Amino acid sequence: MNESMIIRTDAKSNSDYSLQLNRWFLKPIGAWPYFSTTSTLEKVISVSLIIFCYVVILFSIIPCVAHLIFEDDSFYRKVRVFGPLGHWFIGGINYTNLLFRSKNISDCVEHIETDWQIVTKEKQQQVMLKHAKFGRYVSAICAIFVHSGIMSYCIVSASSTQIIKVGNETRTMRSLPLGVYNRMIPVDTSPANEIVLVMQFLSAFIADSSGIGFYTLASVLAAHACGQLSVLTICISDYVNEAGNRKEDTSFRKIGTIVEHHLRTLDFIARIEEVMSWVCMTELFRCVLAICMVGYYIVTEWSDHDVRSLTSYFIIFASVTFNTFLLCYIGELLTEQCMKVGEIVYMTNWYILPKKRILELILIIARSSVVIEITAGKLIHMSIHTFGDVMRLAFAYLNILCQMT
């Protein structure tokens, strides 16, 4: 009893530990969901941040769309604008998805907090902490990859200058990460050039943060689900080893607890699928677009030997590839872990149990065979095989684009 009380005392700090990075990434853009403990002031600040983020994103996207439509540029210059614009646009879609999925995210967060409260054994707590630590490490790596990729591109773009002649006057202006429609914003004048540059840096940060928010959510939620499945396997092993020495009613309650835990974990995985389904679809599309565009920039600018630009392109390529692989790996990992529960049951010493107890274990095996898959738009199963298909598709489009030009 003392051990159980100590573990429950640490439940709040442990749940905060597992969800800490998610709050850090989502609160600055107003996307952290509301709870019953959220104050009115926090809600007002969140709404203000949401309005500000949309204004900043649209400030960068709308002039660039006008630039593509109305400016008489070459095909190469339009492709140069379309690549970064696609990232900003998909970032805005992900940000909107975060807001629309706020209720589902809050349900998942409350589910995690409840799981930390109901754990009663130190061995189970240590397993959950191990998976929570793994989720935090993966989240931090994702954030570093995403921010380093796009921000390096913005910094390289801003560090280069261009000379503009207006009448008899010669002006030196910094290049912008996104080409803008000059008739809407006079970027060849100061301080308009500096203001637009700052706004585009802010919009890049917001677009990146929305993607990071989903990557970190996927990492933490998947790690927690794997932790719960590991706890379940511990409970099953303990049940099989102790069932012979227990009374009939006590044994029945034990298997009932295991079944409830199993169904609760599967329900949590179904919530993860609901949160991540359409985001996975947009991320697969982002991967195809980004690899195609970045590959095209590398091929066309390789002869210029611009080390800074090429370095930023390779960082973006590595970032997009890693994060897409992560989403696909998470989908396959959860599928394997769900099926592994049935394998663990079979690998225990079930043969020492009475026939009635064996029949109860068969029900767990049968339920484990019906897995819940993480999908992209309810159409594509997220797996390593899917990642390979996406990469092949991206390079196929890159080849077509190079052949066209």
C-alpha positions in Angstrom: 0.0 0.0 0.0 2.8 2.4 0.8 4.4 1.7 -2.6 1.1 2.3 -4.4 0.7 5.7 -2.5 4.2 6.8 -3.4 3.7 6.0 -7.1 0.4 7.8 -7.2 2.0 10.8 -5.6 4.6 10.9 -8.4 1.8 10.6 -11.1 1.4 14.3 -11.7 5.1 15.0 -12.1 5.6 11.9 -14.4 2.7 12.9 -16.7 4.1 16.5 -16.9 7.5 15.0 -17.7 6.1 13.0 -20.7 4.0 16.0 -22.0 6.4 18.8 -21.3 7.8 19.3 -24.8 4.4 19.2 -26.3 3.3 22.2 -24.2 6.5 24.0 -25.1 6.0 23.7 -28.8 2.2 24.2 -28.9 1.6 27.0 -26.4 3.6 29.7 -28.2 1.3 29.3 -31.3 -1.9 29.0 -29.2 -2.5 25.3 -30.2 -2.3 23.7 -26.8 -5.9 22.4 -26.0 -8.2 23.7 -23.3 -8.9 21.8 -20.1 -11.2 22.3 -17.2 -8.3 24.0 -15.3 -7.6 26.5 -18.1 -8.3 30.0 -16.9 -10.1 32.7 -18.9 -6.9 34.7 -19.2 -5.1 31.7 -20.8 -8.0 31.3 -23.3 -7.9 34.9 -24.3 -4.1 34.7 -24.8 -4.5 31.6 -26.8 -7.2 33.1 -29.1 -5.0 36.2 -29.6 -2.0 34.0 -30.6 -4.2 32.1 -33.1 -5.3 35.3 -34.8 -1.7 36.6 -34.8 -0.4 33.3 -36.3 -3.0 33.3 -39.1 -2.3 37.0 -40.0 1.4 36.3 -40.2 1.0 33.2 -42.3 -1.4 34.8 -44.7 0.8 37.9 -44.9 3.5 35.7 -46.5 1.3 33.3 -48.6 -1.1 35.8 -50.3 1.5 38.0 -52.0 3.4 34.9 -53.1 0.3 33.4 -54.7 -0.2 36.7 -56.5 3.4 36.7 -57.6 3.0 33.2 -59.2 -0.2 34.3 -60.9 0.5 37.8 -62.2 4.3 38.1 -62.5 5.8 37.2 -65.9 8.7 35.1 -64.6 10.6 32.2 -66.1 9.6 28.7 -65.3 12.7 28.3 -63.1 11.9 31.4 -61.0 8.3 30.2 -60.5 9.5 26.9 -59.3 11.9 28.7 -56.9 8.9 30.5 -55.4 6.6 27.5 -55.5 8.8 25.2 -53.3 9.0 27.4 -50.2 5.4 28.5 -50.7 4.2 24.9 -50.6 5.9 24.4 -47.3 4.3 27.6 -45.8 0.9 26.5 -47.2 1.1 23.0 -45.8 2.3 24.4 -42.5 -0.9 26.5 -42.4 -3.0 23.4 -43.1 -1.3 21.6 -40.3 -1.9 24.5 -38.0 -5.6 24.4 -38.8 -5.6 20.7 -38.2 -4.1 21.2 -34.8 -6.9 23.6 -33.9 -9.7 21.4 -35.2 -8.2 18.3 -33.4 -7.9 20.2 -30.1 -10.7 18.1 -28.5 -9.1 14.8 -29.6 -5.7 16.0 -28.4 -7.1 17.0 -25.0 -8.7 13.5 -24.7 -5.4 11.9 -25.4 -3.6 14.1 -22.8 -6.2 13.3 -20.2 -5.9 9.6 -21.0 -2.1 9.8 -20.4 -2.6 11.6 -17.1 -5.1 8.9 -16.0 -2.8 6.1 -16.9 -0.1 7.6 -14.7 -2.5 7.8 -11.8 -3.8 4.2 -12.0 -0.4 2.5 -12.2 0.3 0.8 -8.8 3.6 -1.0 -9.1 7.1 0.4 -9.4 8.1 -2.0 -12.1 5.3 -0.8 -14.3 6.1 2.8 -13.5 9.7 2.3 -14.6 8.6 0.8 -17.9 6.3 3.8 -18.6 9.1 6.2 -17.7 11.5 4.5 -20.1 9.1 4.9 -22.9 8.3 8.5 -21.9 12.0 9.3 -22.0 12.3 7.8 -25.5 9.3 9.9 -26.7 11.0 13.1 -25.4 14.3 12.3 -27.1 12.5 11.6 -30.5 10.5 14.8 -30.1 13.6 16.9 -29.4 15.3 15.4 -32.5 12.3 16.2 -34.7 12.2 19.8 -33.5 15.9 20.2 -34.2 15.6 18.7 -37.7 12.6 20.8 -38.7 13.8 24.2 -37.4 17.3 23.7 -38.6 16.1 22.9 -42.2 13.8 25.8 -42.9 15.5 28.3 -40.7 18.8 27.6 -42.4 17.1 28.3 -45.8 15.7 31.6 -44.5 19.0 32.7 -43.0 20.9 31.8 -46.3 18.3 33.7 -48.3 18.4 36.8 -46.0 22.2 36.8 -46.0 22.4 37.3 -49.7 21.8 40.8 -51.2 20.6 42.1 -54.6 21.2 45.4 -56.2 18.1 47.2 -57.5 18.2 50.4 -59.7 15.2 52.8 -59.3 15.8 55.7 -61.6 19.2 57.2 -60.8 19.2 55.5 -57.4 20.9 52.2 -56.7 19.6 50.2 -53.7 21.0 47.2 -52.0 18.3 44.9 -50.6 18.3 41.6 -48.8 16.8 38.6 -50.7 13.6 37.2 -49.3 12.9 33.5 -48.6 9.6 33.9 -50.4 9.2 36.0 -53.6 6.4 38.6 -53.2 4.2 40.6 -55.5 5.9 44.0 -55.7 2.7 45.8 -56.6 1.2 44.7 -53.3 4.3 45.2 -51.1 7.1 47.6 -52.2 9.9 45.2 -51.0 12.5 47.3 -52.9 12.2 50.0 -50.4 13.3 50.3 -46.7 11.9 49.6 -44.2 9.3 47.5 -46.1 12.0 45.0 -47.1 13.1 44.5 -43.5 9.5 44.3 -42.2 8.6 41.6 -44.8 11.8 39.7 -44.0 10.9 39.6 -40.3 7.3 38.6 -41.1 8.5 35.7 -43.3 10.8 34.5 -40.5 7.9 34.5 -38.1 5.6 32.7 -40.6 8.4 30.1 -41.1 8.6 29.6 -37.3 4.8 29.2 -37.1 4.7 26.8 -40.0 7.5 24.7 -38.6 6.0 24.7 -35.1 2.7 23.3 -36.4 4.6 20.5 -38.1 6.7 20.0 -35.0 3.5 19.9 -32.9 2.2 16.9 -34.7 5.6 15.1 -34.9 6.0 15.5 -31.1 2.4 14.4 -30.4 2.9 11.3 -32.6 6.2 10.5 -30.8 4.9 11.0 -27.3 1.5 9.3 -27.9 3.0 6.3 -29.6 5.7 6.0 -26.9 3.0 6.0 -24.2 0.9 3.4 -26.1 3.9 1.2 -26.4 4.6 1.6 -22.7 1.0 0.6 -21.9 1.3 -2.5 -24.1 4.6 -3.4 -22.3 2.8 -3.0 -18.9 0.1 -5.2 -20.2 2.6 -8.0 -21.1 4.0 -7.7 -17.6 0.5 -8.1 -16.1 -0.1 -11.2 -18.3 3.2 -12.8 -17.3 2.4 -12.2 -13.6 -1.1 -13.6 -14.0 0.1 -16.8 -15.6 2.9 -17.3 -13.0 0.5 -16.6 -10.1 -2.8 -18.1 -11.3 -2.0 -21.5 -9.9 -1.7 -20.2 -6.4 -4.8 -17.9 -6.4 -8.3 -18.5 -5.5 -11.0 -18.7 -8.2 -12.6 -15.3 -7.6 -9.3 -13.5 -7.2 -8.0 -15.0 -10.5 -11.2 -14.0 -12.3 -10.8 -10.4 -11.2 -7.2 -10.4 -12.3 -8.0 -11.5 -15.8 -10.8 -8.9 -15.9 -8.3 -6.2 -15.0 -6.0 -7.3 -17.8 -8.8 -7.3 -20.4 -9.9 -3.9 -19.3 -6.3 -2.6 -19.6 -5.9 -4.1 -23.0 -9.2 -2.6 -24.3 -8.2 0.8 -22.8 -4.9 0.8 -24.6 -6.5 -0.2 -27.9 -9.0 2.7 -27.5 -6.0 5.0 -26.9 -4.4 3.8 -30.1 -7.7 4.4 -32.0 -7.6 8.0 -30.7 -4.1 8.4 -32.0 -5.3 7.2 -35.4 -8.1 9.8 -35.3 -5.7 12.6 -34.5 -3.0 11.7 -37.0 -4.9 10.3 -40.0 -5.3 13.4 -42.1 -2.0 14.9 -40.9 -0.2 11.9 -42.1 -1.7 12.4 -45.5 -0.6 16.1 -45.7 2.9 15.1 -44.5 3.2 12.4 -47.2 2.3 15.1 -49.7 4.8 17.5 -48.2 7.5 14.8 -48.4 6.8 14.3 -52.2 6.7 18.0 -52.8 9.8 18.9 -50.7 12.0 16.2 -52.1 11.0 17.0 -55.7 11.6 20.7 -55.2 14.8 20.5 -53.2 16.2 17.9 -55.5 15.5 20.2 -58.4 17.2 23.1 -56.7 20.3 21.0 -56.0 20.5 19.7 -59.6 20.1 23.2 -61.2 22.4 25.0 -58.7 25.1 22.4 -58.4 27.3 24.1 -61.0 27.2 27.4 -59.1 29.1 25.8 -56.1 27.1 27.9 -53.6 28.0 25.9 -50.5 25.6 27.8 -48.2 22.6 27.2 -50.4 23.5 23.6 -51.1 24.0 22.9 -47.4 20.6 24.3 -46.5 19.0 22.2 -49.2 20.6 19.0 -47.9 19.5 19.9 -44.4 15.9 20.3 -45.6 16.1 17.1 -47.5 17.3 15.2 -44.4 14.7 16.9 -42.2 11.8 15.9 -44.5 13.0 12.4 -45.0 13.6 11.8 -41.3 10.2 13.1 -40.2 8.3 11.2 -42.9 10.2 8.0 -41.9 9.3 8.7 -38.3 5.6 8.8 -39.0 5.8 5.6 -41.1 7.8 3.9 -38.4 5.4 4.9 -35.7 2.5 3.4 -37.7 4.4 0.1 -38.1 5.6 0.0 -34.5 2.1 0.3 -33.1 0.8 -2.4 -35.4 3.7 -4.7 -34.3 3.2 -4.0 -30.6 -0.5 -4.7 -30.8 0.1 -8.1 -32.4 2.9 -8.8 -30.0 0.5 -9.0 -27.1 -0.9 -12.2 -28.5 2.6 -13.6 -29.1 3.5 -12.8 -25.5 0.4 -14.7 -24.2 1.4 -17.7 -26.2 5.0 -17.6 -25.1 4.0 -17.7 -21.4 3.7 -21.0 -19.4 -0.1 -21.1 -20.2 0.0 -24.9 -20.3 0.3 -25.1 -16.5 -3.1 -23.3 -16.1 -6.5 -25.0 -15.7 -8.5 -25.3 -18.9 -10.9 -22.4 -18.0 -7.9 -20.0 -17.5 -6.5 -21.1 -20.9 -9.8 -20.2 -22.6 -9.6 -16.7 -21.0 -6.1 -16.2 -22.5 -7.4 -17.3 -25.9 -9.8 -14.3 -25.9 -6.8 -11.9 -25.5 -5.0 -13.6 -28.4 -8.0 -13.3 -30.6 -8.4 -9.6 -29.8 -4.7 -9.0 -30.5 -5.0 -10.4 -34.0 -7.4 -7.5 -34.9 -5.0 -4.6 -35.0 -5.7 -0.9 -35.2 -3.6 0.7 -38.0 -2.3 4.2 -38.3 -3.4 5.4 -41.7 -3.0 8.5 -43.9 -6.5 9.8 -44.7 -8.0 6.3 -43.9 -6.5 5.1 -47.2 -2.8 4.4 -46.8 -1.3 2.2 -44.0 1.7 4.0 -42.4 4.6 1.5 -42.6 8.2 1.3 -43.7 6.9 -0.1 -47.0 4.8 3.1 -47.4 7.9 5.2 -46.8 9.7 3.4 -49.6 6.8 4.0 -52.0 6.7 7.8 -51.1 10.4 8.1 -51.7 10.2 6.4 -55.1 7.3 8.6 -56.0 9.1 11.8 -55.0 12.2 10.9 -57.1 10.0 9.9 -60.0 8.4 13.4 -60.0 11.9 14.9 -59.7 13.0 13.1 -62.8 9.9 14.3 -64.7 10.6 17.9 -63.6 14.2 17.7 -64.7 13.2 16.3 -68.0 10.7 19.1 -68.6 13.3 21.8 -68.0 
